[in-house]
Amino acid sequence: MYSTYNNEPWITRGIKTSCQHTRELYLISRDSNNSKLKTYSKSYCLILSKVIKGAKQLYYNNKIFKSKNKIKTTWVIIKTETCKNHTNKGTQLINVDGKLIINQQSIANSFNNYYLTVADKITSRLH
């Protein structure tokens, strides 16, 4: 089976089967001149992408909802998804409310304010 994800907990048997089917469709349609087959392959792939995105979102939302320390769990998820387990010592700037911020303390405060409310927003949507 072809997959870029190894043992992610949000991957179901159905997603694995659909990924394998998508790969097979791609290989068949790549060498074919049948436009209907190519269209079907592309639409199947788009639907699978939406299913995968939804499965990940549901898994992470439930993980945050069940967590005792929602902020820590949120940061662990962010680091996992962005593959950033180390800090970058270069100059950083972000856009907050249309203003570019260079001051590291202001950037930290902006992120802190945002992520303090993220878990509450997710849990309020689940109810």
C-alpha positions in Angstrom: 0.0 0.0 0.0 1.2 3.5 -0.8 0.9 6.0 2.0 2.8 9.0 3.3 1.5 8.4 6.8 2.7 5.4 8.7 0.8 4.7 11.9 -1.3 7.9 12.5 -4.2 7.2 14.9 -6.7 9.0 12.7 -6.2 6.7 9.8 -9.0 4.2 9.6 -9.2 0.9 7.6 -11.5 2.6 5.2 -9.0 5.5 4.6 -6.2 2.9 4.0 -8.4 1.0 1.5 -9.4 4.2 -0.3 -5.8 5.4 -0.5 -4.9 2.1 -2.1 -7.8 2.4 -4.5 -6.8 5.9 -5.4 -3.3 4.8 -6.2 -4.6 2.0 -8.4 -7.0 4.4 -10.2 -4.1 6.8 -10.7 -1.9 4.2 -12.2 -4.6 2.9 -14.6 -5.8 6.4 -15.6 -2.2 7.6 -16.2 -1.7 5.3 -19.1 -5.3 5.6 -20.4 -6.8 8.0 -22.9 -10.3 7.5 -21.3 -11.3 11.0 -20.1 -14.2 9.6 -18.0 -11.7 7.4 -16.1 -9.4 10.4 -15.5 -12.2 12.6 -14.3 -13.4 9.8 -12.0 -9.9 9.3 -10.6 -9.5 13.0 -9.9 -12.9 13.4 -8.2 -12.2 10.3 -6.1 -8.9 11.8 -5.0 -10.5 15.1 -4.1 -13.2 13.3 -2.0 -10.6 11.2 -0.3 -8.6 14.4 0.5 -11.7 15.9 2.2 -12.3 12.7 4.2 -8.7 12.6 5.4 -8.8 16.3 6.4 -12.1 15.6 8.3 -10.7 12.5 10.0 -7.7 14.4 11.2 -9.8 17.4 12.4 -12.2 15.1 14.3 -9.3 13.2 15.9 -7.5 16.4 17.0 -10.8 18.0 18.2 -11.6 15.0 20.3 -8.0 14.9 21.7 -8.3 18.6 22.8 -11.8 18.1 24.1 -10.8 15.1 26.3 -7.5 16.8 27.5 -7.0 18.1 31.0 -4.4 20.6 29.8 -6.0 21.9 26.6 -3.3 24.5 25.9 -0.4 22.0 26.2 -2.3 19.5 24.0 -3.0 22.2 21.4 0.7 23.1 21.3 1.7 19.4 21.0 -0.7 19.1 18.0 0.7 22.2 16.4 4.3 21.0 16.7 3.3 17.6 15.4 1.5 19.0 12.3 4.1 21.6 11.5 7.0 19.3 12.2 8.7 21.9 14.3 10.2 20.5 17.4 13.0 23.0 17.5 13.1 26.8 17.7 14.3 29.0 14.9 16.6 31.7 16.0 16.2 33.9 13.0 14.2 37.2 12.9 10.5 36.5 12.8 7.6 38.8 12.1 3.9 38.3 11.9 0.8 40.1 10.7 -1.6 40.9 13.5 -4.7 42.9 12.6 -3.0 44.3 9.6 0.2 45.3 11.4 3.6 43.7 11.0 5.1 42.9 14.4 8.8 42.3 14.8 9.1 42.5 18.6 9.5 38.9 19.9 7.6 39.6 23.1 4.6 41.1 21.2 4.7 38.1 18.8 4.7 35.7 21.8 1.8 37.6 23.4 -0.2 37.5 20.1 0.2 33.8 19.8 -0.6 33.3 23.5 -3.8 35.3 23.2 -4.8 33.3 20.1 -4.1 29.9 21.4 -5.7 30.6 24.8 -9.0 30.9 23.0 -8.6 28.1 20.4 -9.5 25.2 22.7 -12.6 27.0 24.0 -13.8 27.8 20.4 -13.4 24.1 19.5 -15.2 22.8 22.5 -18.0 25.3 22.1 -18.5 24.0 18.5 -18.7 20.4 19.7 -21.6 21.2 22.0 
